[in-house]
Amino acid sequence: MKILYPNRLQKLKRPVQIRNIDNTNNSTGAIIYQVKVNMYYKGHVERIRIDVCNLRKTNVILGMLWL
């Protein structure tokens, strides 16, 4: 996993386990950090906090709440 600005990471008080669609634990481990980022989409700008984890080939997953 490549972190561009590791000094901006905020460690979570408790790790969040990642579950797969079949309800098994994800082999890449738990979410242990968050980072604040500026999200830009079609003229909309919002400062959000996102979870950081190893997703292998996927860079970002946006939930429906943001969209």
C-alpha positions in Angstrom: 0.0 0.0 0.0 1.4 3.4 -1.0 0.6 6.3 1.4 1.5 9.7 -0.1 1.3 11.6 3.1 1.7 9.2 6.1 2.0 12.0 8.6 -1.6 12.9 7.9 -2.9 9.5 9.0 -5.0 9.4 12.2 -4.9 6.1 14.1 -8.3 4.7 15.2 -8.9 3.9 18.8 -10.2 0.5 17.8 -9.4 -1.4 14.5 -12.4 -2.1 12.2 -12.5 -5.6 10.8 -13.1 -5.8 7.0 -15.7 -8.4 6.0 -16.0 -10.0 2.6 -19.3 -10.5 0.8 -19.4 -14.1 2.1 -18.9 -12.8 5.7 -15.3 -14.0 6.1 -12.6 -11.7 7.4 -10.6 -10.0 4.6 -7.1 -11.3 4.3 -5.6 -7.8 4.0 -6.3 -7.0 7.6 -8.3 -4.4 9.6 -8.9 -0.6 9.1 -6.5 1.0 11.6 -6.2 4.6 10.1 -8.3 7.4 8.7 -7.3 10.5 6.8 -9.0 13.8 5.9 -9.1 14.6 2.2 -10.8 17.1 -0.1 -13.3 15.3 -2.4 -14.1 17.0 -5.7 -17.0 15.8 -7.9 -18.9 17.7 -10.6 -18.3 21.1 -9.0 -19.0 19.9 -5.5 -16.2 20.1 -2.9 -16.4 18.5 0.5 -13.8 17.7 3.2 -14.3 14.1 4.2 -12.6 11.5 6.4 -11.9 8.2 4.7 -10.8 4.9 6.1 -7.3 3.6 5.0 -6.8 -0.1 4.3 -5.1 -2.3 1.7 -7.6 -2.9 -1.1 -4.9 -4.2 -3.4 -6.0 -3.0 -6.9 -8.8 -0.7 -5.8 -7.9 2.9 -4.9 -11.1 4.2 -3.3 -14.6 2.9 -2.5 -17.2 5.6 -2.1 -20.4 4.8 -0.2 -23.9 5.9 -1.2 -24.1 8.5 1.6 -21.5 10.6 -0.1 -23.0 10.3 -3.6 
